[in-house]
């Protein structure tokens, strides 16, 4: 292929139930348990989970709202529903509906926001102070802070309202990802485009230069999705190919590139398939200091800075960490009767959701 803080005061979203709670590392999050002792129980129909910092947002699928996904950034929460898309920044909430009405809620005062009127959203990603989304017809919109060109509009100015990225007029974008200051876009034909900060090689362009508009990568395999991760000083990017292999580029601190090196990479390198026990990878998630991968046969792998829960003998409940330079299978008793369907890497913790494994009689 040619070309490649927590949310402390979230406004209540209308027409759906949501639960916000602290997450405990490696504690099971199922539809019948809470994420932490004393936390709110998860809804009986847990449809999607978003993680950011130390906060977990759990959204319930109800008949009133056909919720597709939840996305959390730093002081940003976004959701996609069957006939609408929502995004909020602090107390600022935007909503676009296929019925042609777009609202902006600022301090509980609804206002009409015209740029997304009548647009059907396919997917969105909430980064650090900015949001990127792609529509059903492959267009890309972004707004928020514009540091280092992360919005892809050719400059570093902020945008108060969604604005279409016009530099890809004939490209259908089907997946987007936003991190601290860099953004990835994946097209329907498997091309990967990057924009924003290139400080640690996270754009995979072979240098540390910023990209003010999306730059096409040279990656040999067609891409399925890309995930931007890390923080301001240690950013990185993962790419999942259509063949089920994973590539990484950027800052390598704490082994989060998964390729066994402590040196940052300016171009994308393959993570050896043997590290996933020769299984095909179906999903990836890039956190702040670690990453996750879900294989086609339901195995979860993790690498980077891994949080280790307190042992039974540890009276003080001290949570420790360890570094995994290459992917290692996640094995935990709580996963034995769970069929993982989605997983999310946060800041030193992970969330996995799925269905109960059928019991054999």
Secondary structure, DSSP 8 states (H G I E B T S, - for coil): --------S----TTS-EEEEE--TT----TTSBSSTTS-B--TTEEEEEEETTEEEEEE-BTTB-EEEEEEEBTEEEEEETTEEEEEETTEEEEEETTS-EEEEETTEEEE-GGGTT--EEEEEE-BSEEEEEETTS-EEEEE--GGGTT-SSS---EEEEEE-TT-TT--EEEEEE-SSEEEEEETTS-EEEEE--TTSTT-SSS---EEEEEE---SS-EEEEEEE--SSS-EEEEEETTS-EEEEE--GGGTTSSS-SS-EEEEEEE-GGGGTT--EEEEEE-SSEEEEEETTS-EEEEEEEEE---TT-TT---EEEEEEEEEE---GGGTTEEEEEEEE-SS-EEEEEEE-----
